[in-house]
Amino acid sequence: MVNLPGPALYPAYMPRQRNDEPVNNGFPQRLSALRKERSLTQQALAEMVELGITQMKRYEAGTSQPTLEVIRRLSQALRVSADELLFGKTGRGPDEELRLQFEAISRFDEEEKKVVRSVLEGLLLTHEARRRSTNTASKENAR
């Protein structure tokens, strides 16, 4: 058996709290805020994701971190992506209404999905052409 030095000899071994990250913007705060936005108690959310209330309190206090499976169940119960739950809202991804529509489309058969892709590609190309045309016209008018 090989004895390896403990974590004390490897300062990078233990995760450090980042000083540049706002304290109120972490996972525990997002979890709590999302739960409250949905008018759920800690007990109700814990039951929805099959956890004990003590563990839910630990997550919201930041003294414990959930497994990937628990993150999946929490994001489903709170109706947000795992990314939003872990990292907050970003500029990426569809808004809530489009997200629900994309989820419905995901249940289409392959031929129906192909049609939806074609329609979306056409709309995106039209939008991009219109945007470029407007930008070009604005630049010419500025001269």
PERATA-V207827 format. One record per residue. N is the residue number from 1. RES is the residue in one small letter. SS is DSSP state (H for helix, E for strand, - for the rest). Layout:
# PERATA-V207827
N/RES/SS
N/RES/SS
This chain:
# PERATA-V207827
1/m/-
2/v/-
3/n/-
4/l/-
5/p/-
6/g/-
7/p/H
8/a/H
9/l/H
10/y/-
11/p/H
12/a/H
13/y/H
14/m/-
15/p/-
16/r/-
17/q/-
18/r/-
19/n/-
20/d/-
21/e/-
22/p/-
23/v/H
24/n/H
25/n/H
26/g/-
27/f/H
28/p/H
29/q/H
30/r/H
31/l/H
32/s/H
33/a/H
34/l/H
35/r/H
36/k/H
37/e/H
38/r/-
39/s/-
40/l/-
41/t/-
42/q/H
43/q/H
44/a/H
45/l/H
46/a/H
47/e/H
48/m/H
49/v/-
50/e/-
51/l/-
52/g/-
53/i/H
54/t/H
55/q/H
56/m/H
57/k/H
58/r/H
59/y/H
60/e/H
61/a/H
62/g/-
63/t/-
64/s/-
65/q/-
66/p/-
67/t/-
68/l/H
69/e/H
70/v/H
71/i/H
72/r/H
73/r/H
74/l/H
75/s/H
76/q/H
77/a/H
78/l/H
79/r/-
80/v/-
81/s/-
82/a/H
83/d/H
84/e/H
85/l/H
86/l/H
87/f/H
88/g/-
89/k/-
90/t/-
91/g/-
92/r/-
93/g/-
94/p/-
95/d/-
96/e/H
97/e/H
98/l/H
99/r/H
100/l/H
101/q/H
102/f/H
103/e/H
104/a/H
105/i/H
106/s/-
107/r/-
108/f/-
109/d/-
110/e/H
111/e/H
112/e/H
113/k/H
114/k/H
115/v/H
116/v/H
117/r/H
118/s/H
119/v/H
120/l/H
121/e/H
122/g/H
123/l/H
124/l/H
125/l/H
126/t/H
127/h/H
128/e/H
129/a/H
130/r/H
131/r/H
132/r/H
133/s/H
134/t/H
135/n/H
136/t/H
137/a/H
138/s/H
139/k/H
140/e/H
141/n/H
142/a/H
143/r/-
